[in-house]
Each structure stands twice: as C-alpha cells, then as structure tokens.
C-alpha cells in the first residue's frame, strides 16, 4: 500500500509504503499512517493498494486444469480543507 500526501501534509514516524506480505483467503489487514498538517489550505490524501492473487483450477467439463495469477487492487482519494 502506498500513501501520497498533498501539499501541506507530512507523514509522522512512518514510511509512505507499507508492505503487508502474503495473505490467505478471507484474511484482512488494517494499515494506518500518522499525518500532520503543516499549513492551511486545500489538499488531498491518495492511497493505492495492489497485490497478486493466484490459485489453481481443476478440470471442469471440457476445460483443462490451469494455474493463474492476477493483479488486483484499488485506490481512494480524499480531498481535505485544513483550517485553524
């Protein structure tokens, strides 16, 4: 997972990239970052998560067995207005 901060935001005591390793089916994880605002104004936070899913399928009807690997992921952006 990767976090990208807009102008006026900084990470505190952590890296922008979090490597989570291998997960099994139905596993879940929670990642958090500490962020501090260094100036007022409009800004944003972007988070990108990517990974690989792999498995095997057995023979089914006329389809042969095969292994597969797919790239998966998602992203989110939050727009912020820092005041005060």
SULDA-V304638 format. One record per run of one state. SS is the DSSP state (a for helix, b for strand, c for the rest). FROM is the first residue (numbers start at 1). TO is the last residue. If there is no record, write none. Layout:
ss->(SS/SS)
from->(FROM/FROM)
to->(TO/TO)
This chain:
ss->(c/b/c/b/c/b/c/b/c/b/c/b/c/b/c/b/c)
from->(1/2/6/9/12/17/18/35/38/41/58/60/61/63/64/66/83)
to->(1/5/8/11/16/17/34/37/40/57/59/60/62/63/65/82/84)
